Amino acid sequence: MAVTLATDRGSRPHMRVQRVLAPILSVILVVGVALAAYVSFGRQRAQDALGAVATVSGLIGSEKKEYLEDPRVIAILRKNGIALQLETSGSRNMTTRTDLKNYDFVFPAGVPAAKKLISLTHATTTYSPFYTPMAVASWKPIADILIASNLVKKVGSDYYIIDMKRLVSLMNARERWNQLPHHDAYDVGKSVLISSTDVTSSNSAAMYLALATYLLNGNAVVQDDAQARAVTPAVAQLFLRQGYQESSSAGPFEDYTTIGMGKSPLVMVYEAQFLEYAIAHKDARDPNMVLLYPKPTVFTKHVFIPLDAKGEKLGALLENDPELLKLANEHGLRTADPAYAREFWRKAGVHVPDRIIDVIDPPSYDVIETLIRGIGAAAATSP
Amino acid sequence: MNERFGRFFANVGYVGTAFTLVIATLVGCGGGSDTRTATSSASSAVDRAATLHVIAGSELKDLEPYFQQIADATGITIVPTYSGTLAGVDRINAGESFDAAWFANAKYLLLSDAKKRVRAQERIMLSPVVIGVRASVAKQFGWTSGGTTWKAIAARAGAGQFHFAMTNPTASNSGFSAVIAVASALVGAQDALKASDVDTKKLRAFFAGQTVTAGSSGWLVDAYVRDQAKLDGIVNYESSLLALAASGKLREPLTLIYPKEGVLTADYPLLLLDDAKRAAYDKVTAYLRTPDFQKLVMTQTFRRPVISSLPLASVFPHALVNEVSFPNSLGAVDGILGRFLADDRVPAHTFYVLDTSGSMQGERLDGVVRAIDTLAGKDPSVTGRYARFQNRERISFIAFSDVPRAPVDLEMHATGDAATLGRVVAYANDLHAGGSTAIYCALETALDDAARARATEGPRYYSIVLMTDGENNRCDDAATFSDKYDRLPIDRKIRIFPILFGEGSSSELEEIARMSGGRLFNGKTQSLSDVFKEIRGYQ
C-alpha cells in the first residue's frame, strides 16, 4: 500500500492527489483488509480441508491441562498437523465412561486406571512420555510443627521428607493439630489429616490409598482380598474423616493455592502440580509454600492411550519430540532424561530431590477396586 | 484503579466501534438480497452460540452490571435465571434445561443426583461466611482479638446478651454454611460433621440469639440496616459485610469475626451442564479468571480472587482463616439440616391470612389448597421436604371475606406429625369462597392474635403471610390500617409478607411489606405453591 502511494504521488499535483486519494485510499484499505482476510481464511480452509491440520480430541486428567494448553505446545502440535480438543475428567472416572469411542485418545494419570482403560478399549500401543511422584503440598509453619514431632525432616535448605509410616499412624490415632507440641502457628482443633481427592473418581487419591495401604500392610503392596479386608478399617477413616472431597486433582490443589493453610495444611498432590505452580508464580508465590516428599512414595505414570490413528500420531509425538519433552519439564513433569529438568527447575528457584529412591508399586486395579468398595461400605455404615 | 480500568475499556470500545464500521461497509458493498439473507441467518446462529443460560444464586446479582463487559470480551452473553441453591437442585433434577449453573456453593448439588448433569466445574471467586458484630458490642465482649470462638458467641447468645440476624439454611447458602460451622464448633468436631454429632442443647443456646431470619442473604442485609438498633450482629458473606460497611448505611461500624473453630468459604464454581456449550463455557470461565476481571470482582464486590498472582486488597484481613470440613455425604447434610429445623432453631409461629372472597372461587382457591398441601408434606422435591411444617412449629389460619373468620390454631408435636398435618389438609379442603374483601381488618385480627401469642408462647419467629387476589372493599382502609400499625408498640409490629395475586393492588401490598419490614412476593409469575415454599425461608 505504501508503495502504491509513493508512485501515485510522483505523477500528480499535490493538493488534488490528497483530496482524490483520501477516499480512494480508504476504499483500497477496506478492500485490502477484506482481501487479506479472505485470502488467509481461504488458505486456512484449504489447509484444513487437505487434512494438514486435524482435530484430535481426547479425555485427559485435569493435572495435564496446563501443559497441553501451553501455547508453545499447541504451536508444535499445529506444525505437526494437530489441533487438540480436550476434556478433563478424573482418571478413574474415565473407566466408567460409555462414550470413549468419541475420542481419539485417553490420557489418564496412573498405571492402574490406564491398565483398566487398555483392557476396555483393546488398545494395542501406549506411550508414557512422563511421570511424577506423589508429594504433599504444605506450609512452612506446618512443616516446622511436624519437624518438632519428628514426623518430617528437612533435607538441605530446600525440601522435606515425611516419615510416612509415623504420619499414618499419628493420623489414625486421631491426633489434632493443637495436641502436637509447638503448634502455636496452627492452633486449631482439626485432625491432622492429609486432604485428597475422592478415591472413587481420581487417581491421585488412589495413589494415596496405595501408599497408606502399603504401610498398613506391613510395608508390602496389598495383593489379595484378605489383605485388603485387613487394612480397610484403618485406611477408610483416612478418607472418610476428610469430609467432602473433590473429584479431580485440580480441586484440592486450588483449595491449597487460593484458600490456603486454613483449609489445606497438608494436601496429597502430584509433584508436577506444585512445580508447575511454583514455576508459573515464581515471584508471586507465597514463600511459606513447601513440598514434602513421603518416604516411601509412589509414582504416577501418565499413560497415553491412542484409540485411533490420529491419537497414535499424537502419542508418538508427545513421547519423542525433544521440545515437547522439555516443555513437559517446564510444567513440572519428570521425563526419562533428567538433565534439562534439573537445570530448568534450579533456575526457576525450585529445589527438588534429583532422584527419588524409596518408591513402591501401586496394587493392581482390581485390588484398588476392592479397597475402594470397602471404603464405600464403611461410609455407608457410619451414621 | 477504576479510572484506569474505565479508560482501558473506553479504548477497547472505540476500537470495537471502528471495526464494526469496517464490517458494515463491507456488507454494504456486497449489496444484493441474497447476501442479506445469508448474513441474517448467520447472525442468528451466532446468537444462539453466543449465550450461556445460567441458573444462578441470587447472591450473584451484584455481578450483573459486569455481564456486558463479559459479553464484550468474550462475545458470550450470560442469561441468568436466579434461584436458591436447593431450588436449583430441584429444577435441574426435574430436567429443566440450563447451559450452566452458578451458585455460591455447589457441594450440595454435587453430592446429589444432579451431579450427573455436571460436565465441568471451575471456581470463580471466594468469600468466607463470617459474623459481623457492632464494634461497641465486640469491644464490650472482648471479641476484638483473633481468638474469638463460636463457643464464646454461643455463650452470650444463650444468655440473651447477643442478638443477630442470619438466613434460613434451607433457603440460603450463607445460613447453611454457618449452621455447619457452628454445629461443628460447638461439639469441638475434629473431622467432618455427621448428623449424630450435633448437640441440640448447645445449638439451641446459640440460635436463641437469632432474632431475624431471611430467605436470602441480600434481604438479610436490608433487614439488618432497618433493625440495626435492635441487633448486635449479622451472619453473612464477608463480601456482603464489607460491601455493607462501605455503603454508608451503618450507624455503627461492624467488626468482622472469623471464629477460631472455623468457617466455610463459598467458592462460586461455574458448572457446565450442557456439553454443546463447552466452547462458550470455556471462554467465559477463562475470562472470569483473568487478572483484570478478578481484580474488578475483588475491588467492586469484595470477593477474594482465585488466582494467587493477585495480591489481596487491604480490606481483607491477612490472618489465618480456619476452615471447617464440609460433610462427606448428602445423608449427613440432610441429617444436620433436618435436626436444625426440627430441634435446634427457634420455632416459627406463622399466621396465614387467606382471602376467601367470591373472586377466589375455582382455580384460585384450588391453588391455595395445593400450596397448603405442599407445606403439609405432599411435595417430595428437596425444597418441598424442607418447606414442610416442622416439629414445634405453630400455624394459625385466618380466612377472611367480609369479616375475618375464627382463627384455627395448630401445633406440630413431632417431625411429620401426621395428626396435625391431617388437620392442615382438612382445613384447606374446607375453604369456601364467597363475599367481599376486608384485607385490613383481617390483618388487624392477625396482629392482635400474634401479639397475644408472643406474650404467652415465648420466643418464636412470628410473621404474617397475606394472600389476597383483590382490592380491599370492606372494613378499615389502607390509611386507617397504616395509622393503627404505626401506633403499635414495637414488640407488636409483626412482619407481614403479602403475596401479589389475581387483581391484588401491588402498590398497597408493597406498602404493607415496607411498613412492616416484610417482603412482597409475586404469585402472578409463579405458582402459589412455589411462593408459599419461598416464604418459608422468612419464617
Chai-1 contact restraints between the chains, C-beta under 6 A:
chainA,res_idxA,chainB,res_idxB,connection_type,confidence,min_distance_angstrom,max_distance_angstrom,comment,restraint_id
A,V30,B,T25,contact,1.0,0.0,6.0,A-B,restraint_1
A,A34,B,L26,contact,1.0,0.0,6.0,A-B,restraint_2
A,R176,B,Q190,contact,1.0,0.0,6.0,A-B,restraint_3
A,V188,B,N322,contact,1.0,0.0,6.0,A-B,restraint_4
A,G189,B,G188,contact,1.0,0.0,6.0,A-B,restraint_5
A,G189,B,Q190,contact,1.0,0.0,6.0,A-B,restraint_6
A,K190,B,Q190,contact,1.0,0.0,6.0,A-B,restraint_7
A,S191,B,Q190,contact,1.0,0.0,6.0,A-B,restraint_8
A,S191,B,D191,contact,1.0,0.0,6.0,A-B,restraint_9
A,R241,B,D191,contact,1.0,0.0,6.0,A-B,restraint_10
A,G243,B,A192,contact,1.0,0.0,6.0,A-B,restraint_11
A,G243,B,S325,contact,1.0,0.0,6.0,A-B,restraint_12
A,G243,B,F326,contact,1.0,0.0,6.0,A-B,restraint_13
A,G243,B,P327,contact,1.0,0.0,6.0,A-B,restraint_14
A,G243,B,N328,contact,1.0,0.0,6.0,A-B,restraint_15
A,Y244,B,K107,contact,1.0,0.0,6.0,A-B,restraint_16
A,Y244,B,F326,contact,1.0,0.0,6.0,A-B,restraint_17
A,Y244,B,N328,contact,1.0,0.0,6.0,A-B,restraint_18
A,T257,B,S308,contact,1.0,0.0,6.0,A-B,restraint_19
A,T258,B,V306,contact,1.0,0.0,6.0,A-B,restraint_20
A,I259,B,T265,contact,1.0,0.0,6.0,A-B,restraint_21
A,G262,B,L320,contact,1.0,0.0,6.0,A-B,restraint_22
A,G262,B,V321,contact,1.0,0.0,6.0,A-B,restraint_23
A,G262,B,N322,contact,1.0,0.0,6.0,A-B,restraint_24
A,G262,B,E323,contact,1.0,0.0,6.0,A-B,restraint_25
A,K263,B,E323,contact,1.0,0.0,6.0,A-B,restraint_26
A,A284,B,S309,contact,1.0,0.0,6.0,A-B,restraint_27
A,P383,B,K194,contact,1.0,0.0,6.0,A-B,restraint_28
A,P383,B,S196,contact,1.0,0.0,6.0,A-B,restraint_29
